[in-house]
Amino acid sequence: MSEEATVDLLSVLRDAESQERHGAHEAAEAGFRRAAESADPAVKAAALRGVASYLVLRGSNQEGLETLRRIVETGDPQETARALRNIGTLLEDHFGDPAGARAAYEQAIACDHPLHSQGARVNLAQLLEREGDLDGAARLLVETIDSGHPVESNRARVLLGFLLEGAGDNAGALQCFEEAMREPDSEWGQRGAFQAGAIYLAKLGDPGRACDAFSVAARLPEPNFAVTAMFLLGEAERERNNEDGAIEAYGRAVSLEGVSTPNGRSALFAAAKQAGSLCLQRHDLDSARAYLTRAASADDGEERARAACLLGLCEREAGNYVAAREAFGDSLSNPGAPPEIVEIAQNALRELG
């Protein structure tokens, strides 16, 4: 292929990368496929990276795997390590081949690429941990931490913290999580903060430090994690007798959009119930009603029953007896209603007549 054609395909590659960044994925993929015909290994490898990415996104994993192997065949120093890491991930997650994945990760590490080799080191550490080689996993994570990689080093700190906590070393785990928190604007700093907060709250009985940690964790961009951090922030604020702070944190959890997982929804409804209960104690009946109405639509039957009973108490205190009877009836209609809630609702209905 002529030098002029090579230069042209480099332009095609750059245009495809621009299209990819701007969300024009059909045009981007077409450009990557065209640029992959280049005789220049660097252009070919980068273009194949784009092709492989779209194949995997569509679920064409076998074809994606073959395309990644074509990248390795180019020997390009920039793309080979990344391709090997992605080969390992595909083999491990989609083809059930941990031995093949391990070999790919080890080859990626051997490339000594300043970015992608460290990511492969973390992937291999996770694989070893699942296989029970905790010492090998810890060694790789420490190596990644020591590398100073801008993302993977903090990820490795958090994963090492998980490993240590699972082994019963809460002090060592907390140290890892706190070190990760030194980067509060990063995802892994926020994940480390979540874990630190959980240790402070559940194991060390230090709600003040738990509040500091959960305040960082609440900034997680993924709503299903953030909502749990906000709920736990409310719990920590309540434990240190800061009701205003607790209601604010619970309220943030309830108002968060995009919560979809069972755990996330459970945290959201729990926050609504806790906020409603606190508002009811303060005789802020309008706020209590809003929160408890939301909590009464929880997925779990027991939680629905508890929230509906609290809503009945709220409506009764407000003098809305028809709404109170309806709420107490809703509480009793839940098969998961615990005995103490059944008793409260039944007694209330008898009193209301």
Secondary structure, DSSP 8 states (H G I E B T S, - for coil): --HHHHHHHHHHHHHHHHHHHTT-HHHHHHHHHHHTT-SSHHHHHHHHHHHHHHHHHTT-HHHHHHHHHHHHHHT-TTTHHHHHHHHHHHHHHTS--HHHHHHHHHHHHHTT-TTHHHHHHHHHHHHHHHTT-HHHHHHHHHHHHHHT-TTHHHHHHHHHHHHHHHTT-HHHHHHHHHHHTTSTTSHHHHHHHHHHHHIIIIIS--HHHHHHHHHHHTT-SSHHHHHHHHHHHHHHHHHTT-HHHHHHHHHHHHH-S---SHHHHHHHHHHHHHHHHHHHHTT-HHHHHHHHHHHTT-SSHHHHHHHHHHHHHHHHHTT-HHHHHHHHHHHHH-TT--HHHHHHHHHHHHHH-
